[in-house]
Every structure is written in C-alpha cells, then in structure tokens.
Amino acid sequence: MENESPSLAPDSPQLPPGASLPNVPAGFAPRADLGKLQASADAIRRELGKVIVGQQTLLDLLLTAILADGHVLLEGVPGVAKTLTAKLLARTLAIPFSRIQFTPDLMPSDVLGTSVFRPNQAEFEFRPGPIFASVVLIDEINRAPAKTQSALFEVMEERHITQDGTTYPMQEPFLVLATQNPIEQEGTYRLPEAQLDRFLFKINVGYPTTAEEVAILQGHHAGFGGTPLEAVNPILSAADIQGLRQQVRHQHVEPKLLEYIAQLVGSTRAHKALYLGASPRASLALLNGAKALSALRGRDFVTPEDVQFLAPAVLRHRILLTPEREMEGVSPDDVVKQIIQQLEVPR
C-alpha cells in the first residue's frame, strides 16, 4: 500500500510526530566535525518523508544501522510498509540494489549464483546471483527452507561467498535488509539462531497511529497514487558511506561504558526468564550501534542513553525466553527493560 506509515511496537522508543533524534545541548561543540554526517542524515529523512508518513524513530534506527555497518531485520504484519521503506532507503543510496523474494522452492544457487559450463572455452564460468549488490532486500526471509537460509551465513558475517573452492568478496558497502511476517505460520520456516545473531537490529514495525493513518488517507484522497520511488533522490555514494563509517568508528567511548555494555549483555546469560542469553556479538553490536547513534545525535562521544535506546533492537532477537515465561506472556523486550532498570548507570 503506497505511502503507508510503518510504526514501531508500543514498547519501542518513540519520538513526537515529525521529530528527529534529539539535538545536542546548547553550547556544546563536538571535537569532531559531524556536520556532513548530520546533513546527510537529515537529507535522507527528507527524501523518505516524501512517501513515508511519520515514524522518525524507525528511520533513525535504519540510519544507525547503515553507519554501524550492520544488517537489519524488519518484522511486522503485512501492509505496514516494511518492503516499501527498505526500497525507499535503498533509493537514497547511490549504490547497487537487488531484491530477492524468498519462497519455499528457492535454492542457494538462486541467491548466491552458479557455475555454468562454457563449451567454447572448456571451462566453468561463475555467474553471480542477486546477493552481489550493495543493498540487498530479502522479502519474507522466513519463507525459505533451512538449506537456503544457511547460504546467507557466510556472506552476512564474512562479506564474501565461497563457490567451487573460490572466494568472491562482496562489494563494499554491503547491507542486508530483510522482512518477515511474525503472524502467518503457513509456508514459513523459523530462522536459525545463528542467522538471527547476524542481524545488527531487529525492528518491530507496527500499525500507524490514528493521526498518521488519517494523513495516509488524505494523501490518497487528494490524488496521491502509485508508489513514487522515482520521487526519492540518491544522497550518499559508496565513498560517502565509507567515509562516514570511518568517522563513526572514532567516536569516543569511556571505559566505564564498555563495562556497562558488557554487564548489560552478560546479565542476559544468567537471567531466570531466559533460556538463551546474548553472545559477545551482541556486545559488539551495542557498541557499534551506540557510536553511530551518538554521531547522529550530534555528539562525538557515547552516553548510557545511547546504549539503552538501542538495547531492545539489538537484543530482542538474540535471547530466548524459557517456556514458562513465554506462556505467561512475557516478551524479550520486557526482560531487556528489567535488566536495564536493575543495572547501575555509569556517570
């Protein structure tokens, strides 16, 4: 549905309609020049705002993932613009884009590529699959069987594939945006924990607010039809993204914040409500995400609030509830919130 407004779940961090990430305190002068980074992020928000109604928090999490060099899993019911948002975001980046529709009969070679014999040269030639792009949209990722899912393990983590003994590196930057429907079970397969762990964020996309849905209806009633992807202009090139990522890596992080991240993630491994805690990869995801988020917020240093803001998106797909807690209706976000409340915040 065109101009749909993706929403976050009620327990996800929210901002007032039309607001972006908080500005830096008055009089604060960052040691690093973050002007280009913030100007680029604002330009992308404006381009996406031509089609997407509201939901700045979702867009900011996607921008954070781009700067942190991480993959994103978008989960929500049909019709909340998961695929549209991913396609629009790809349009703002002047880098190669491909889309893969996952289905139960999809084979690994349909994703990675295959070797074809050429009689004239008496040799095999590798023909790359759609995974060879800088932004790869995998629609309904949970509809492919385990054999096809396993084809993504190497490429998502190591940024290359191995075919017939030859390694083929991915073009940088490389970003996977995947969508899935959490409700429908017919013809779907549960994603392996090892694959979920390779996503930097899992973002729950919910229904729009009443005001946002009214804005959607008004736009359609006024004659706004179709899906105007061509209305969105590219903002960042591959070189731009690489440069901004390099800048993000130099964000300052206090040693006590590193301890805070380790304690937060470590608490999931001993929590009574959890059957499976998060791995050190979650700690790295929190660190890299917090660096990117702090830069988007106009600071050259990370704060505990950055870590707390990202903790649900980083951890909700990396932890497993015990059967008892799951039957009681407890959610992974509830556990993450409880852990954050129990930990002492470094100052």
C-alpha positions, -999 to 999 in steps of 0.1 A, spaced: 0 0 0 15 33 -11 26 60 14 19 36 43 33 46 76 54 20 94 51 21 131 71 7 160 56 -16 186 41 2 216 71 -7 238 97 6 214 113 41 219 91 68 204 96 104 194 69 131 189 55 132 154 78 149 130 107 149 154 142 135 147 169 124 170 175 148 200 198 177 193 230 183 212 229 205 243 231 243 238 267 255 237 281 220 231 309 219 205 319 184 194 356 178 189 349 160 156 331 177 127 298 159 124 283 184 101 284 164 69 271 133 87 241 151 102 234 170 70 234 137 51 211 120 76 187 150 75 186 149 37 178 112 37 150 118 63 135 145 40 136 122 9 119 94 28 94 118 42 81 124 7 65 90 9 66 77 45 43 93 70 59 99 104 79 72 122 111 90 125 124 65 151 123 37 126 141 57 100 167 68 126 174 31 135 179 23 99 203 52 95 221 40 126 225 5 110 239 20 78 266 39 97 273 9 120 277 -14 90 250 -38 102 222 -58 87 185 -52 97 155 -75 102 121 -57 98 93 -77 114 56 -67 111 22 -77 97 15 -73 60 7 -38 49 28 -17 72 53 -7 45 83 -28 56 93 -35 19 84 0 8 106 15 35 135 -7 26 132 1 -11 130 38 -4 160 37 18 180 19 -9 169 47 -33 186 73 -12 219 54 -15 237 56 -49 249 20 -47 238 -12 -65 205 -26 -52 188 -60 -56 157 -77 -43 152 -114 -35 117 -128 -29 122 -158 -6 99 -187 -14 98 -224 -2 113 -236 -35 142 -211 -36 176 -228 -38 210 -215 -25 222 -210 -61 193 -187 -68 207 -164 -41 245 -168 -44 249 -177 -81 260 -207 -100 288 -220 -122 279 -225 -159 300 -246 -183 312 -228 -214 320 -253 -242 339 -228 -263 364 -222 -235 360 -257 -220 358 -242 -185 332 -232 -159 322 -196 -155 307 -183 -123 276 -162 -127 269 -141 -96 235 -142 -80 214 -113 -67 232 -113 -34 260 -95 -52 248 -60 -46 255 -33 -20 219 -32 -6 200 -65 -7 164 -66 2 153 -101 12 115 -100 13 98 -126 36 130 -141 46 113 -168 67 96 -184 37 128 -202 25 139 -235 40 169 -241 61 192 -251 32 186 -217 16 189 -198 49 223 -214 55 235 -199 23 234 -165 40 255 -174 70 289 -168 53 280 -137 33 263 -119 61 291 -123 86 323 -125 64 311 -104 34 321 -130 8 309 -163 -6 329 -195 -14 319 -213 -46 337 -243 -60 368 -235 -39 369 -198 -50 362 -169 -27 342 -140 -41 342 -108 -20 312 -86 -17 313 -50 -29 315 -25 -1 293 -13 15 272 -44 19 238 -43 37 211 -68 40 175 -56 48 152 -85 54 115 -85 62 93 -112 78 57 -116 90 55 -127 126 19 -139 125 15 -161 95 28 -197 100 17 -214 68 46 -219 45 72 -203 68 103 -216 85 118 -204 118 151 -186 113 181 -203 129 195 -185 160 229 -183 142 213 -164 114 193 -141 137 225 -133 155 240 -119 123 214 -91 122 225 -59 140 189 -48 147 155 -64 147 129 -37 144 93 -44 152 71 -25 127 36 -20 140 5 -2 129 4 36 123 -12 59 148 -46 72 140 -32 106 131 -7 90 107 -34 69 91 -56 99 86 -26 116 68 -22 85 46 -59 86 37 -58 123 30 -28 119 7 -46 92 -13 -79 111 -14 -60 141 -28 -48 121 -57 -15 107 -44 -14 73 -61 11 47 -71 45 42 -54 66 72 -64 100 56 -59 114 80 -85 105 109 -63 132 99 -39 167 111 -49 201 95 -40 220 112 -13 251 91 -4 275 73 -27 296 43 -17 326 65 -9 304 88 12 291 59 33 326 45 38 339 79 49 310 84 74 315 49 88 352 57 93 343 88 112 318 68 134 345 43 144 365 71 160 336 81 184 348 83 220 337 57 244 346 58 281 360 26 297 331 25 322 306 25 293 324 -6 278 319 -22 312 282 -12 312 277 -28 278 294 -60 289 273 -61 321 241 -55 302 247 -83 277 262 -106 304 230 -102 325 210 -119 298 231 -151 303 221 -155 339 186 -142 339 160 -167 352 135 -158 325 158 -166 297 168 -200 282 194 -184 260 214 -153 266 231 -130 241 266 -137 228 296 -113 226 284 -104 191 256 -85 208 281 -65 229 299 -55 197 265 -46 181 256 -24 210 290 -7 209 290 -1 171 253 10 171 258 34 200 287 50 182 266 56 152 236 68 172 257 93 192 271 107 159 235 111 145 226 129 178 255 154 171 279 141 198 314 127 194 310 105 225 287 77 236 263 80 266 244 54 286 212 67 270 225 57 235 231 21 248 197 19 265 179 33 234 194 5 212 193 -24 237 158 -37 227 166 -36 189 200 -53 195 189 -80 220 153 -90 213 162 -115 185 193 -128 204 177 -140 235 152 -169 241 126 -170 268 120 -200 290 88 -219 281 72 -208 314 78 -171 309 67 -174 273 34 -189 284 30 -161 309 31 -136 280 65 -121 289 83 -106 259 121 -103 252 117 -65 254 102 -69 289 133 -88 301 157 -62 284 138 -34 301 140 -51 335 178 -57 331 183 -20 322 164 -9 353 184 -32 376 219 -21 363 236 9 378 241 35 351 276 49 348 280 86 351 
